């Protein structure tokens, strides 16, 4: 029997691909590409975001493959005090490449983003991002998923910049009422699982509103990524 969820899932994937290319909805780094370091940082931002997006789409193999270049990075032009941060960044990228399951990979992606944030903070580097326009709060599955994607971007910025304001914005966007599962799929057998995953996202947002600890935020963000990927995989079955 055909899966009624597929049309909705296809729409979500198309939405995700479009949003990934839309600067009005995605914050872009204002990196100084005139220097080697600036070019590297902008490249890392793009690559890390591509890894994260592949995970959300459920494409674990692409996420692992794209991490390879980050494991090989040699930061010869950075200050000596940044060496420890570079080591952690490469270790996090290696953890992405080595991850064999969705949850482990999600944790490694969160760790990768936080390693960038730690380096920026520890090196007194100010990372500026072009402001991202929040999507309107409209009814329906597509608008709800667009809101989830926008929120995921803000949480990402919260770790990678790092920015408490960006983190708080993402958390707030995820505290809206959970989407009714029948809106995503008319396939009755999927109701309980989709509903559980949807409520899991909002429960993670509640946890995220109560902590400023980086380690806890990594866990919450990883849980969000893994839940999104699991739901998308479920709807694609």
C-alpha positions in Angstrom: 0.0 0.0 0.0 1.3 3.5 -0.9 2.4 5.8 1.9 0.2 8.9 2.1 3.0 10.6 4.1 5.2 10.8 1.0 3.7 13.9 -0.6 4.0 15.8 2.7 7.6 14.6 3.2 8.5 15.6 -0.4 7.1 19.1 0.2 9.2 19.3 3.4 12.4 18.2 1.6 11.7 20.8 -1.2 11.2 23.4 1.4 14.4 22.5 3.2 16.4 22.6 0.0 14.9 26.0 -0.9 15.6 27.4 2.6 19.2 26.2 2.5 19.8 28.5 -0.4 17.8 31.5 0.7 19.9 34.2 2.4 16.8 36.0 3.7 16.1 33.0 5.9 19.6 31.8 6.6 22.1 33.9 8.5 25.3 34.3 6.5 28.7 35.1 8.1 30.3 38.5 7.5 33.7 37.0 7.1 36.7 38.9 5.8 37.6 36.7 2.8 40.6 39.0 2.0 42.7 36.9 4.4 43.5 33.2 4.4 42.1 32.9 7.9 38.9 34.7 6.9 38.5 32.4 3.9 39.0 29.3 6.0 36.5 30.5 8.6 33.8 31.2 6.0 34.5 27.8 4.4 34.2 26.1 7.8 30.9 27.8 8.4 29.6 26.6 5.0 30.9 23.1 5.5 29.6 22.7 9.0 26.2 23.9 8.0 26.1 21.4 5.1 27.0 18.6 7.5 24.2 19.7 9.8 21.7 19.9 7.0 22.6 16.5 5.7 22.0 15.1 9.1 18.6 16.8 9.3 17.7 15.3 5.9 18.7 11.9 7.2 21.7 11.6 4.9 24.3 10.4 7.4 26.7 9.3 4.7 27.0 12.8 3.2 27.4 14.3 6.7 30.3 11.9 7.4 31.9 12.4 4.0 31.8 16.2 4.3 33.5 16.2 7.7 36.7 14.7 6.1 38.1 18.0 5.0 37.6 19.5 8.4 39.6 16.7 10.1 42.6 17.6 7.9 42.6 21.3 8.6 46.0 22.8 9.4 45.7 26.3 11.0 49.3 27.5 10.5 48.3 31.2 10.4 46.3 31.2 13.7 47.8 32.5 16.9 49.5 29.9 19.1 46.9 30.2 21.9 44.3 28.9 19.4 46.0 25.6 19.0 43.9 23.8 21.6 40.7 25.0 20.0 41.9 23.7 16.6 42.6 20.3 18.2 39.1 20.1 19.6 37.6 21.3 16.3 39.4 18.6 14.4 38.5 16.0 17.0 34.8 17.0 16.7 35.0 16.7 12.9 36.6 13.3 13.3 33.8 12.3 15.7 31.3 13.2 12.9 33.2 11.1 10.4 33.4 8.1 12.7 29.8 8.2 13.9 27.8 5.1 13.0 24.3 6.1 14.2 22.1 9.1 14.1 22.3 10.0 17.7 26.1 9.8 17.9 26.4 11.8 14.7 24.0 14.5 16.1 26.1 14.8 19.3 29.3 15.2 17.2 27.7 17.9 15.1 26.7 19.8 18.2 30.2 19.4 19.5 31.6 20.7 16.2 29.5 23.9 16.4 30.4 24.4 20.1 34.1 24.0 19.3 33.9 26.9 16.9 32.1 29.0 19.5 34.6 28.1 22.2 37.4 29.2 19.8 35.7 32.5 19.0 35.1 33.3 22.6 38.5 32.2 23.8 40.3 34.1 21.0 38.1 37.2 21.5 36.9 36.9 17.9 33.6 38.6 17.2 31.5 36.7 14.7 28.9 38.9 12.9 26.0 37.3 11.0 23.6 38.9 8.6 20.2 39.0 10.3 17.8 36.2 9.4 14.2 37.1 8.9 11.8 34.9 10.9 9.1 33.1 8.9 5.5 34.1 9.7 3.7 32.0 12.2 1.1 30.5 9.8 -1.0 27.3 10.1 -0.1 24.1 8.3 2.7 21.6 8.2 4.9 23.5 5.7 4.8 26.7 7.8 5.5 24.7 11.0 8.5 23.0 9.4 9.8 26.3 8.1 9.6 27.6 11.7 11.4 24.5 13.0 14.2 25.1 10.4 14.5 28.7 11.3 14.7 27.8 15.0 17.4 25.1 14.3 19.4 27.8 12.6 19.2 30.1 15.6 20.2 27.3 18.0 23.2 26.6 15.7 24.2 30.2 15.9 23.8 30.0 19.6 26.6 27.4 19.7 28.8 28.5 16.8 29.0 32.3 17.4 28.3 31.7 20.4 25.2 33.8 21.1 22.8 33.6 24.0 20.4 35.8 22.1 20.3 33.5 19.1 19.8 30.5 21.3 16.9 32.1 23.1 15.3 33.1 19.8 15.5 29.5 18.6 14.1 28.1 21.8 11.2 30.6 21.8 10.3 29.6 18.2 10.1 25.9 19.3 7.8 26.6 22.2 4.8 27.0 20.1 2.0 24.4 20.2 3.0 21.0 18.8 1.7 20.2 15.3 -1.1 17.7 15.2 0.3 14.6 13.6 -2.6 14.2 11.2 -1.5 17.5 9.6 1.8 15.8 8.6 0.4 12.5 7.7 -3.1 11.0 7.0 -1.5 7.6 7.6 -3.1 6.4 10.8 -0.4 3.9 11.9 2.1 6.8 11.9 0.1 9.0 14.3 1.7 7.8 17.6 5.2 7.9 16.4 5.0 11.3 14.6 3.2 12.7 17.6 5.8 11.4 20.0 8.6 13.0 17.9 6.8 16.3 17.6 6.3 16.5 21.3 10.0 15.5 21.8 11.0 18.6 19.9 9.0 20.9 22.1 10.2 19.1 25.3 13.8 19.7 24.2 12.9 23.4 23.7 11.6 23.5 27.3 14.9 22.0 28.5 16.9 24.5 26.4 15.1 27.4 28.0 16.5 26.5 31.4 20.2 26.1 30.8 23.2 28.3 29.8 25.7 25.5 30.1 27.4 24.7 26.8 27.5 20.9 27.4 23.8 20.8 28.1 23.1 22.9 25.1 25.1 20.5 22.9 23.0 17.6 24.2 19.7 19.5 23.6 20.8 20.5 20.1 21.9 17.0 19.3 18.5 15.7 20.5 16.8 18.1 18.3 18.8 17.2 15.2 18.4 13.5 15.8 14.6 13.9 16.3 14.2 15.9 13.1 16.2 13.3 11.1 14.2 10.5 12.7 10.9 12.1 11.8 11.9 12.9 8.3 13.1 9.3 7.9 9.8 8.0 9.3 7.7 10.1 6.8 9.9 9.0 3.9 9.3 5.3 4.6 
